[in-house]
Amino acid sequence: MRTINQLQEIINREVDRLDFPIYPADLYEPIKYILALGGKRIRPALLLMSCDMFGGDVQKAVPPALAIEVFHNFTLMHDDIMDNAPLRRGKVTVHEKWNKNVAILSGDVMLVKGYELMMNVDDHLLRPIMNIFNDTAVGVCEGQQIDMGFETRSDVRIDEYINMIRLKTAVVLGGALKIGALIGGSTSEDALLLQTFGEQLGVAFQLQDDILDVYGDPEKFGKQVGGDILSNKKTFLQIKALELADEQQAFDLTRWFSGMQFDPKKKIAAVTGIYDQLNIRHYAWETMHTYAANAFEALDAISLPPAPKQYLRDFADGLMVREN
């Protein structure tokens, strides 16, 4: 079997080979621009890996893998518009470099291109794979809308938050793995187990991200620690803290997350202090490990010998140990 790095190299080469018309330039140049920004290409590489696991022809899985990558970047382009984000991967976002209307239209074409690429599968797989892709696309949109709805709510529950991150981030991972497995010749049962593995791992990874935003080493983590606190973002830590807080702690948290102007260092220190009092880090790690364990349980249940599954296990292990 190929390693994740080898599969990422395949995707990088194939993304560079994607052909888009020249005219109208303002429609197609933004697509080439965002795809050229790179990224880890994890989702399409895992689609290829799941195909490879079952002894399938990896080349047959390349177009659907590219579909996943194009679709993922489409969601990023539209997310940037909704978030008014100035940068993406250290470069100016499409809506800032061109304008919002251009970014919307270019994103729409990317979605269509994703469907065009996804249709390049054997006829007997076309309907089930398109159904998976449809469900994945709708799930991401639902997750984004739920996340935006959280911005104006103060009563978000943990189960709602978990469902949101499952939809917004994890379903693409699960869908990619399921599609790759079917192309590789897996049974529907094994494909479903791989989807479960991907979704549970995706949730665990996002929970880890929430933890590291507060408690991670900024040099290892690669982003500002406390960024979620400063932006008043709903995370597992914030929601759990409000759930467990006494009256004074709840008052203080609500005041810090009210959106008023505060000294950044004081705000991060104060909120983190309340998290520490409530042992929120422990609850978050415990929940994260539960979802990671669920992922590995699904992987173990797949009817393959241990050797081919070890590649996915190694990938997941590496994903979940970014910080001790």
N, C-alpha and C positions, 0 to 999 in steps of 0.2 A: 504493500500500500504506500501511497505517497504521503509525505508529511504535510502538515498545515502550511508550512512555508512554501513548499513546492506548489501547492494548490493556489496559494495567494499569488505566486509568480505567474501562473497560468491566467488567472483573472486579470492581473495587471496588463499582461500582453493583449488579452482579448478586449479589454476596455479601450485600450489605445487604438485598436483596429475598428471599433464601432464607426460606422459610416453615417454621417448626417449631411443633408443638403447644404449648399452654400447660401442659398437665397430662400427666404429673407434672413439676412445675417443676424438681425436682432432677435430672431426666434431661436436659431440654432447655435449661435456662438455662446450664449449663456449655458446651454447644455454641455457643450464641450468644455467650458470653463469649470463648471462644478465637478464634472467627472475627472478632470485633470488635477483637482485638488488632492486626490489620493484618498487616504484613509487605509484602514487595515484590511478591508475587503473580507472580513470575517464571515459574514452571512453567505456570500456566494461560495467561498472556499469550503464552508461546512456542507453546503449542498453537494459539492463535488465529492467531499469526503464520505458522505453518507451513501452516495452512489458507489463509490469505490469499495466501501465496506462489504457490500453485497455482491461484489464481483462484476459490477456493471461497467459499461463503456463510458469512461469519464468524458470523452469528447462529445457524446450525445447529451451530456448534462450541462455542457458549457452554455448554450443559449438560455436555458432556464436560469442558470446561475447569474448570467449577465442581466436577465430580467429582474432578478432580486436586487442586484446592485443598482440598476437604473431606478427601480422603484424606491429603494431606500434613499437615494439622493434626491428624488422627487419630493419625498416627505421632508427631507432636510431643507430643501429650497422653500417650501411652503411654511415650514415651522419658523424659518428665519424671518419671513414676512410677518407672521403673527406675533413673533417675539420682538420685532424691530431690532434684530441682532445686526450689529455692524460688521462682525467678523465670523468667518467659518474656516476652521483649521488654519487660523492665522492670516487669512486673506479676506479681502473685502467681499461681503456677501453679494449675491446676484442682484437683489433689489436695490442695493446701494450703488453698485457699479453701473447698472442700467436704470431701471425703475421698477416699481411694484407691478405695474401692468405687464411689463415684459417678463418678470419673474413668474407671474401667475400663468401666462400663456406658455412659456417654456416648460414650466412644470407639468402643465396639462399634456404637452407633447411627450414628455418623458413617461408619463403614465401610459399613454398609448403605445409608446415604444416598448415599454415593459410587457404589455400584452402581446405585442407582435413577436417579441423574443420568446415569451413563455409558450407560445403556440407551436414552437419547433420541437415537438415531441412526437413519439409514435402515436398513431391514431387511437389505439386502444387505451392510451393513457391520457388523451387530450381532455376528456370531460372531467375525470377525477382531479387532474392536476389544475385545471382552470378553476374548479370549485374550491380547491385549497387556496389558490392565489386570490380568488374573490373574497373568501372568508378572511384571509390575512389582510387584504387592503381595507376592507370594512372595519376590521378590528382596530387597525392603526388609527383610522379616522375617529372611531368611537373613543379610543383612549385619549386622543388629543382633545376632543371636545370635553370629556369628563375632566381632564386635567385643567382645562381653561375654566370649567365650572367651579373647580375647587378654589380658584382665586378669590371668589366672593363669598365663600362659605367658611364658617368657623366651627362647624360640627362634623367635619369629615371623619369617618371611622376607618380603622385599620383595614378591615376587609374591603372597603371601597378603594382605599389606596392601593392595596395589593392587586385588585382587579384592574385598576387603571394602569399600573406599570406592566402588568401582564399583557394588556391590550396594546399599549403604546410602544413597548419595546420588545417584549418576549415573543409575541406571536410571529414576528418575522423570522426569528431564529428557529422556532418550532416548525413553521411552515416550510422554510428552506430545507430543513433536515427531512421532513416528510416527503417533499417532492423528490429530493435526491434519492431517497430510499426506494420509492416507487420506480424511478427510472432505472435504478440498479437491479430491480427484480425482486424486491422484498415482498413479503406477504403484507396484507393490509394491517394485520395485527402488529407486526414489527414496525411498520411505518408509523403507526399511531404511538407506539412506545417511544420512538425517536422524537416525534413531535412533543410528547410529554416531557422527555428529557430536555429538549430545547427550551420549552416554556418555563419549566421549573428552574433550570439553570439561569435563564434570563432574569427571572424574578430575584433569584439569589444574588446575581451580579448587581442589579440595581439597588438592592438593599445594602450590599457592600459599598456601593458608590455613595449612598446616603451617609453611611458611617464614616467613610474616609473623608468626606467633605468637612466633617467636624474634627475627626481624630487622626487623620492621616498626616504623613510627612509631606509637606508641599513639594519637596525636591523629588521624592519618589512618585508622588501622586500626579504631579504635572499640572496642578491648578491651585488656585488660592484656597486655603483652608478657611472655612466659614462662609464661603460664597452663598450657599443656600440660606444661611441665617440672614445675611445682609439683604438678600433679595426677597425675604419673607416667603420663601418657597415651601410648599407643603411637602414634608418628607415623613418617613416612618418615625424618625426621632421626635419631630415636632408634634405629630399627632399622638404618639404614645405618651409624651410628656404631659400634654394637656389632659389626656385620659387619666393619668395617675396623680396629677398635681393636686395639692391642697388649695385652699382658697387664695392664700397669699401668692403661692407659686403660679397659679393660674392667672391671677391679676398681673403679675410681673411679666409672664410670657406674653399675654395679650397686649400689654403695653409695648413690649419690645417689638412684637410683630405687627404693630398697628400701622406701620408704614410711615411713621413720623421720622424726622431726621435725627439720627443719633451719631455719636462718635463710633466709627466702625469697630475699633478695638474694644471699646467698652461694651458694645452690643454683643459681639462674639463671646467675650469673656463672661458676661452676665448670663446669656442663654446657655452656654456650655456649663456654667456653674450649676444651673438648675438641672440640666441633664444629668450631671454627676450626682447631685443630691438624690435623684430619682433612679439612679443606676440604669439609665436609658441605654447606654452602650451595651450592657449585658443583654437586655431584652432584644435589641436589634441584632446582635451577633447570634443569639439563640434562634431567632426567627430565620435569619439568613441561612444558618446551618441546617435548619429543618428543610428548607426548599432545596438546598444543595443535596441533602440526603435523598430527597424525593427524586431528584434528577438521576442520581447514581442507581437508585433502586429500579427506575425504568430502564436504564441502560443495561443493568445486569439481567433483566428479564428478556431481553432480545435474544432470539434463538440463533445466535452465532457463537462460535468459539471465542474465548477471551482475547486472542491475539488481535483480530481486526478491531474489536471494541476498545482496545487499549489506546489507540490513537485519539479517540474522542475523550477517553478518561484523562489522558495526559493533558489534552487541551483544556478540559474543564478544571483540572487541578491547577494548571498555570493561571487560569482566569481568576480563581478564587483565592490565590495566595499573594496578591499584589502587596499586601502589608500584613505584618505579624502583629 
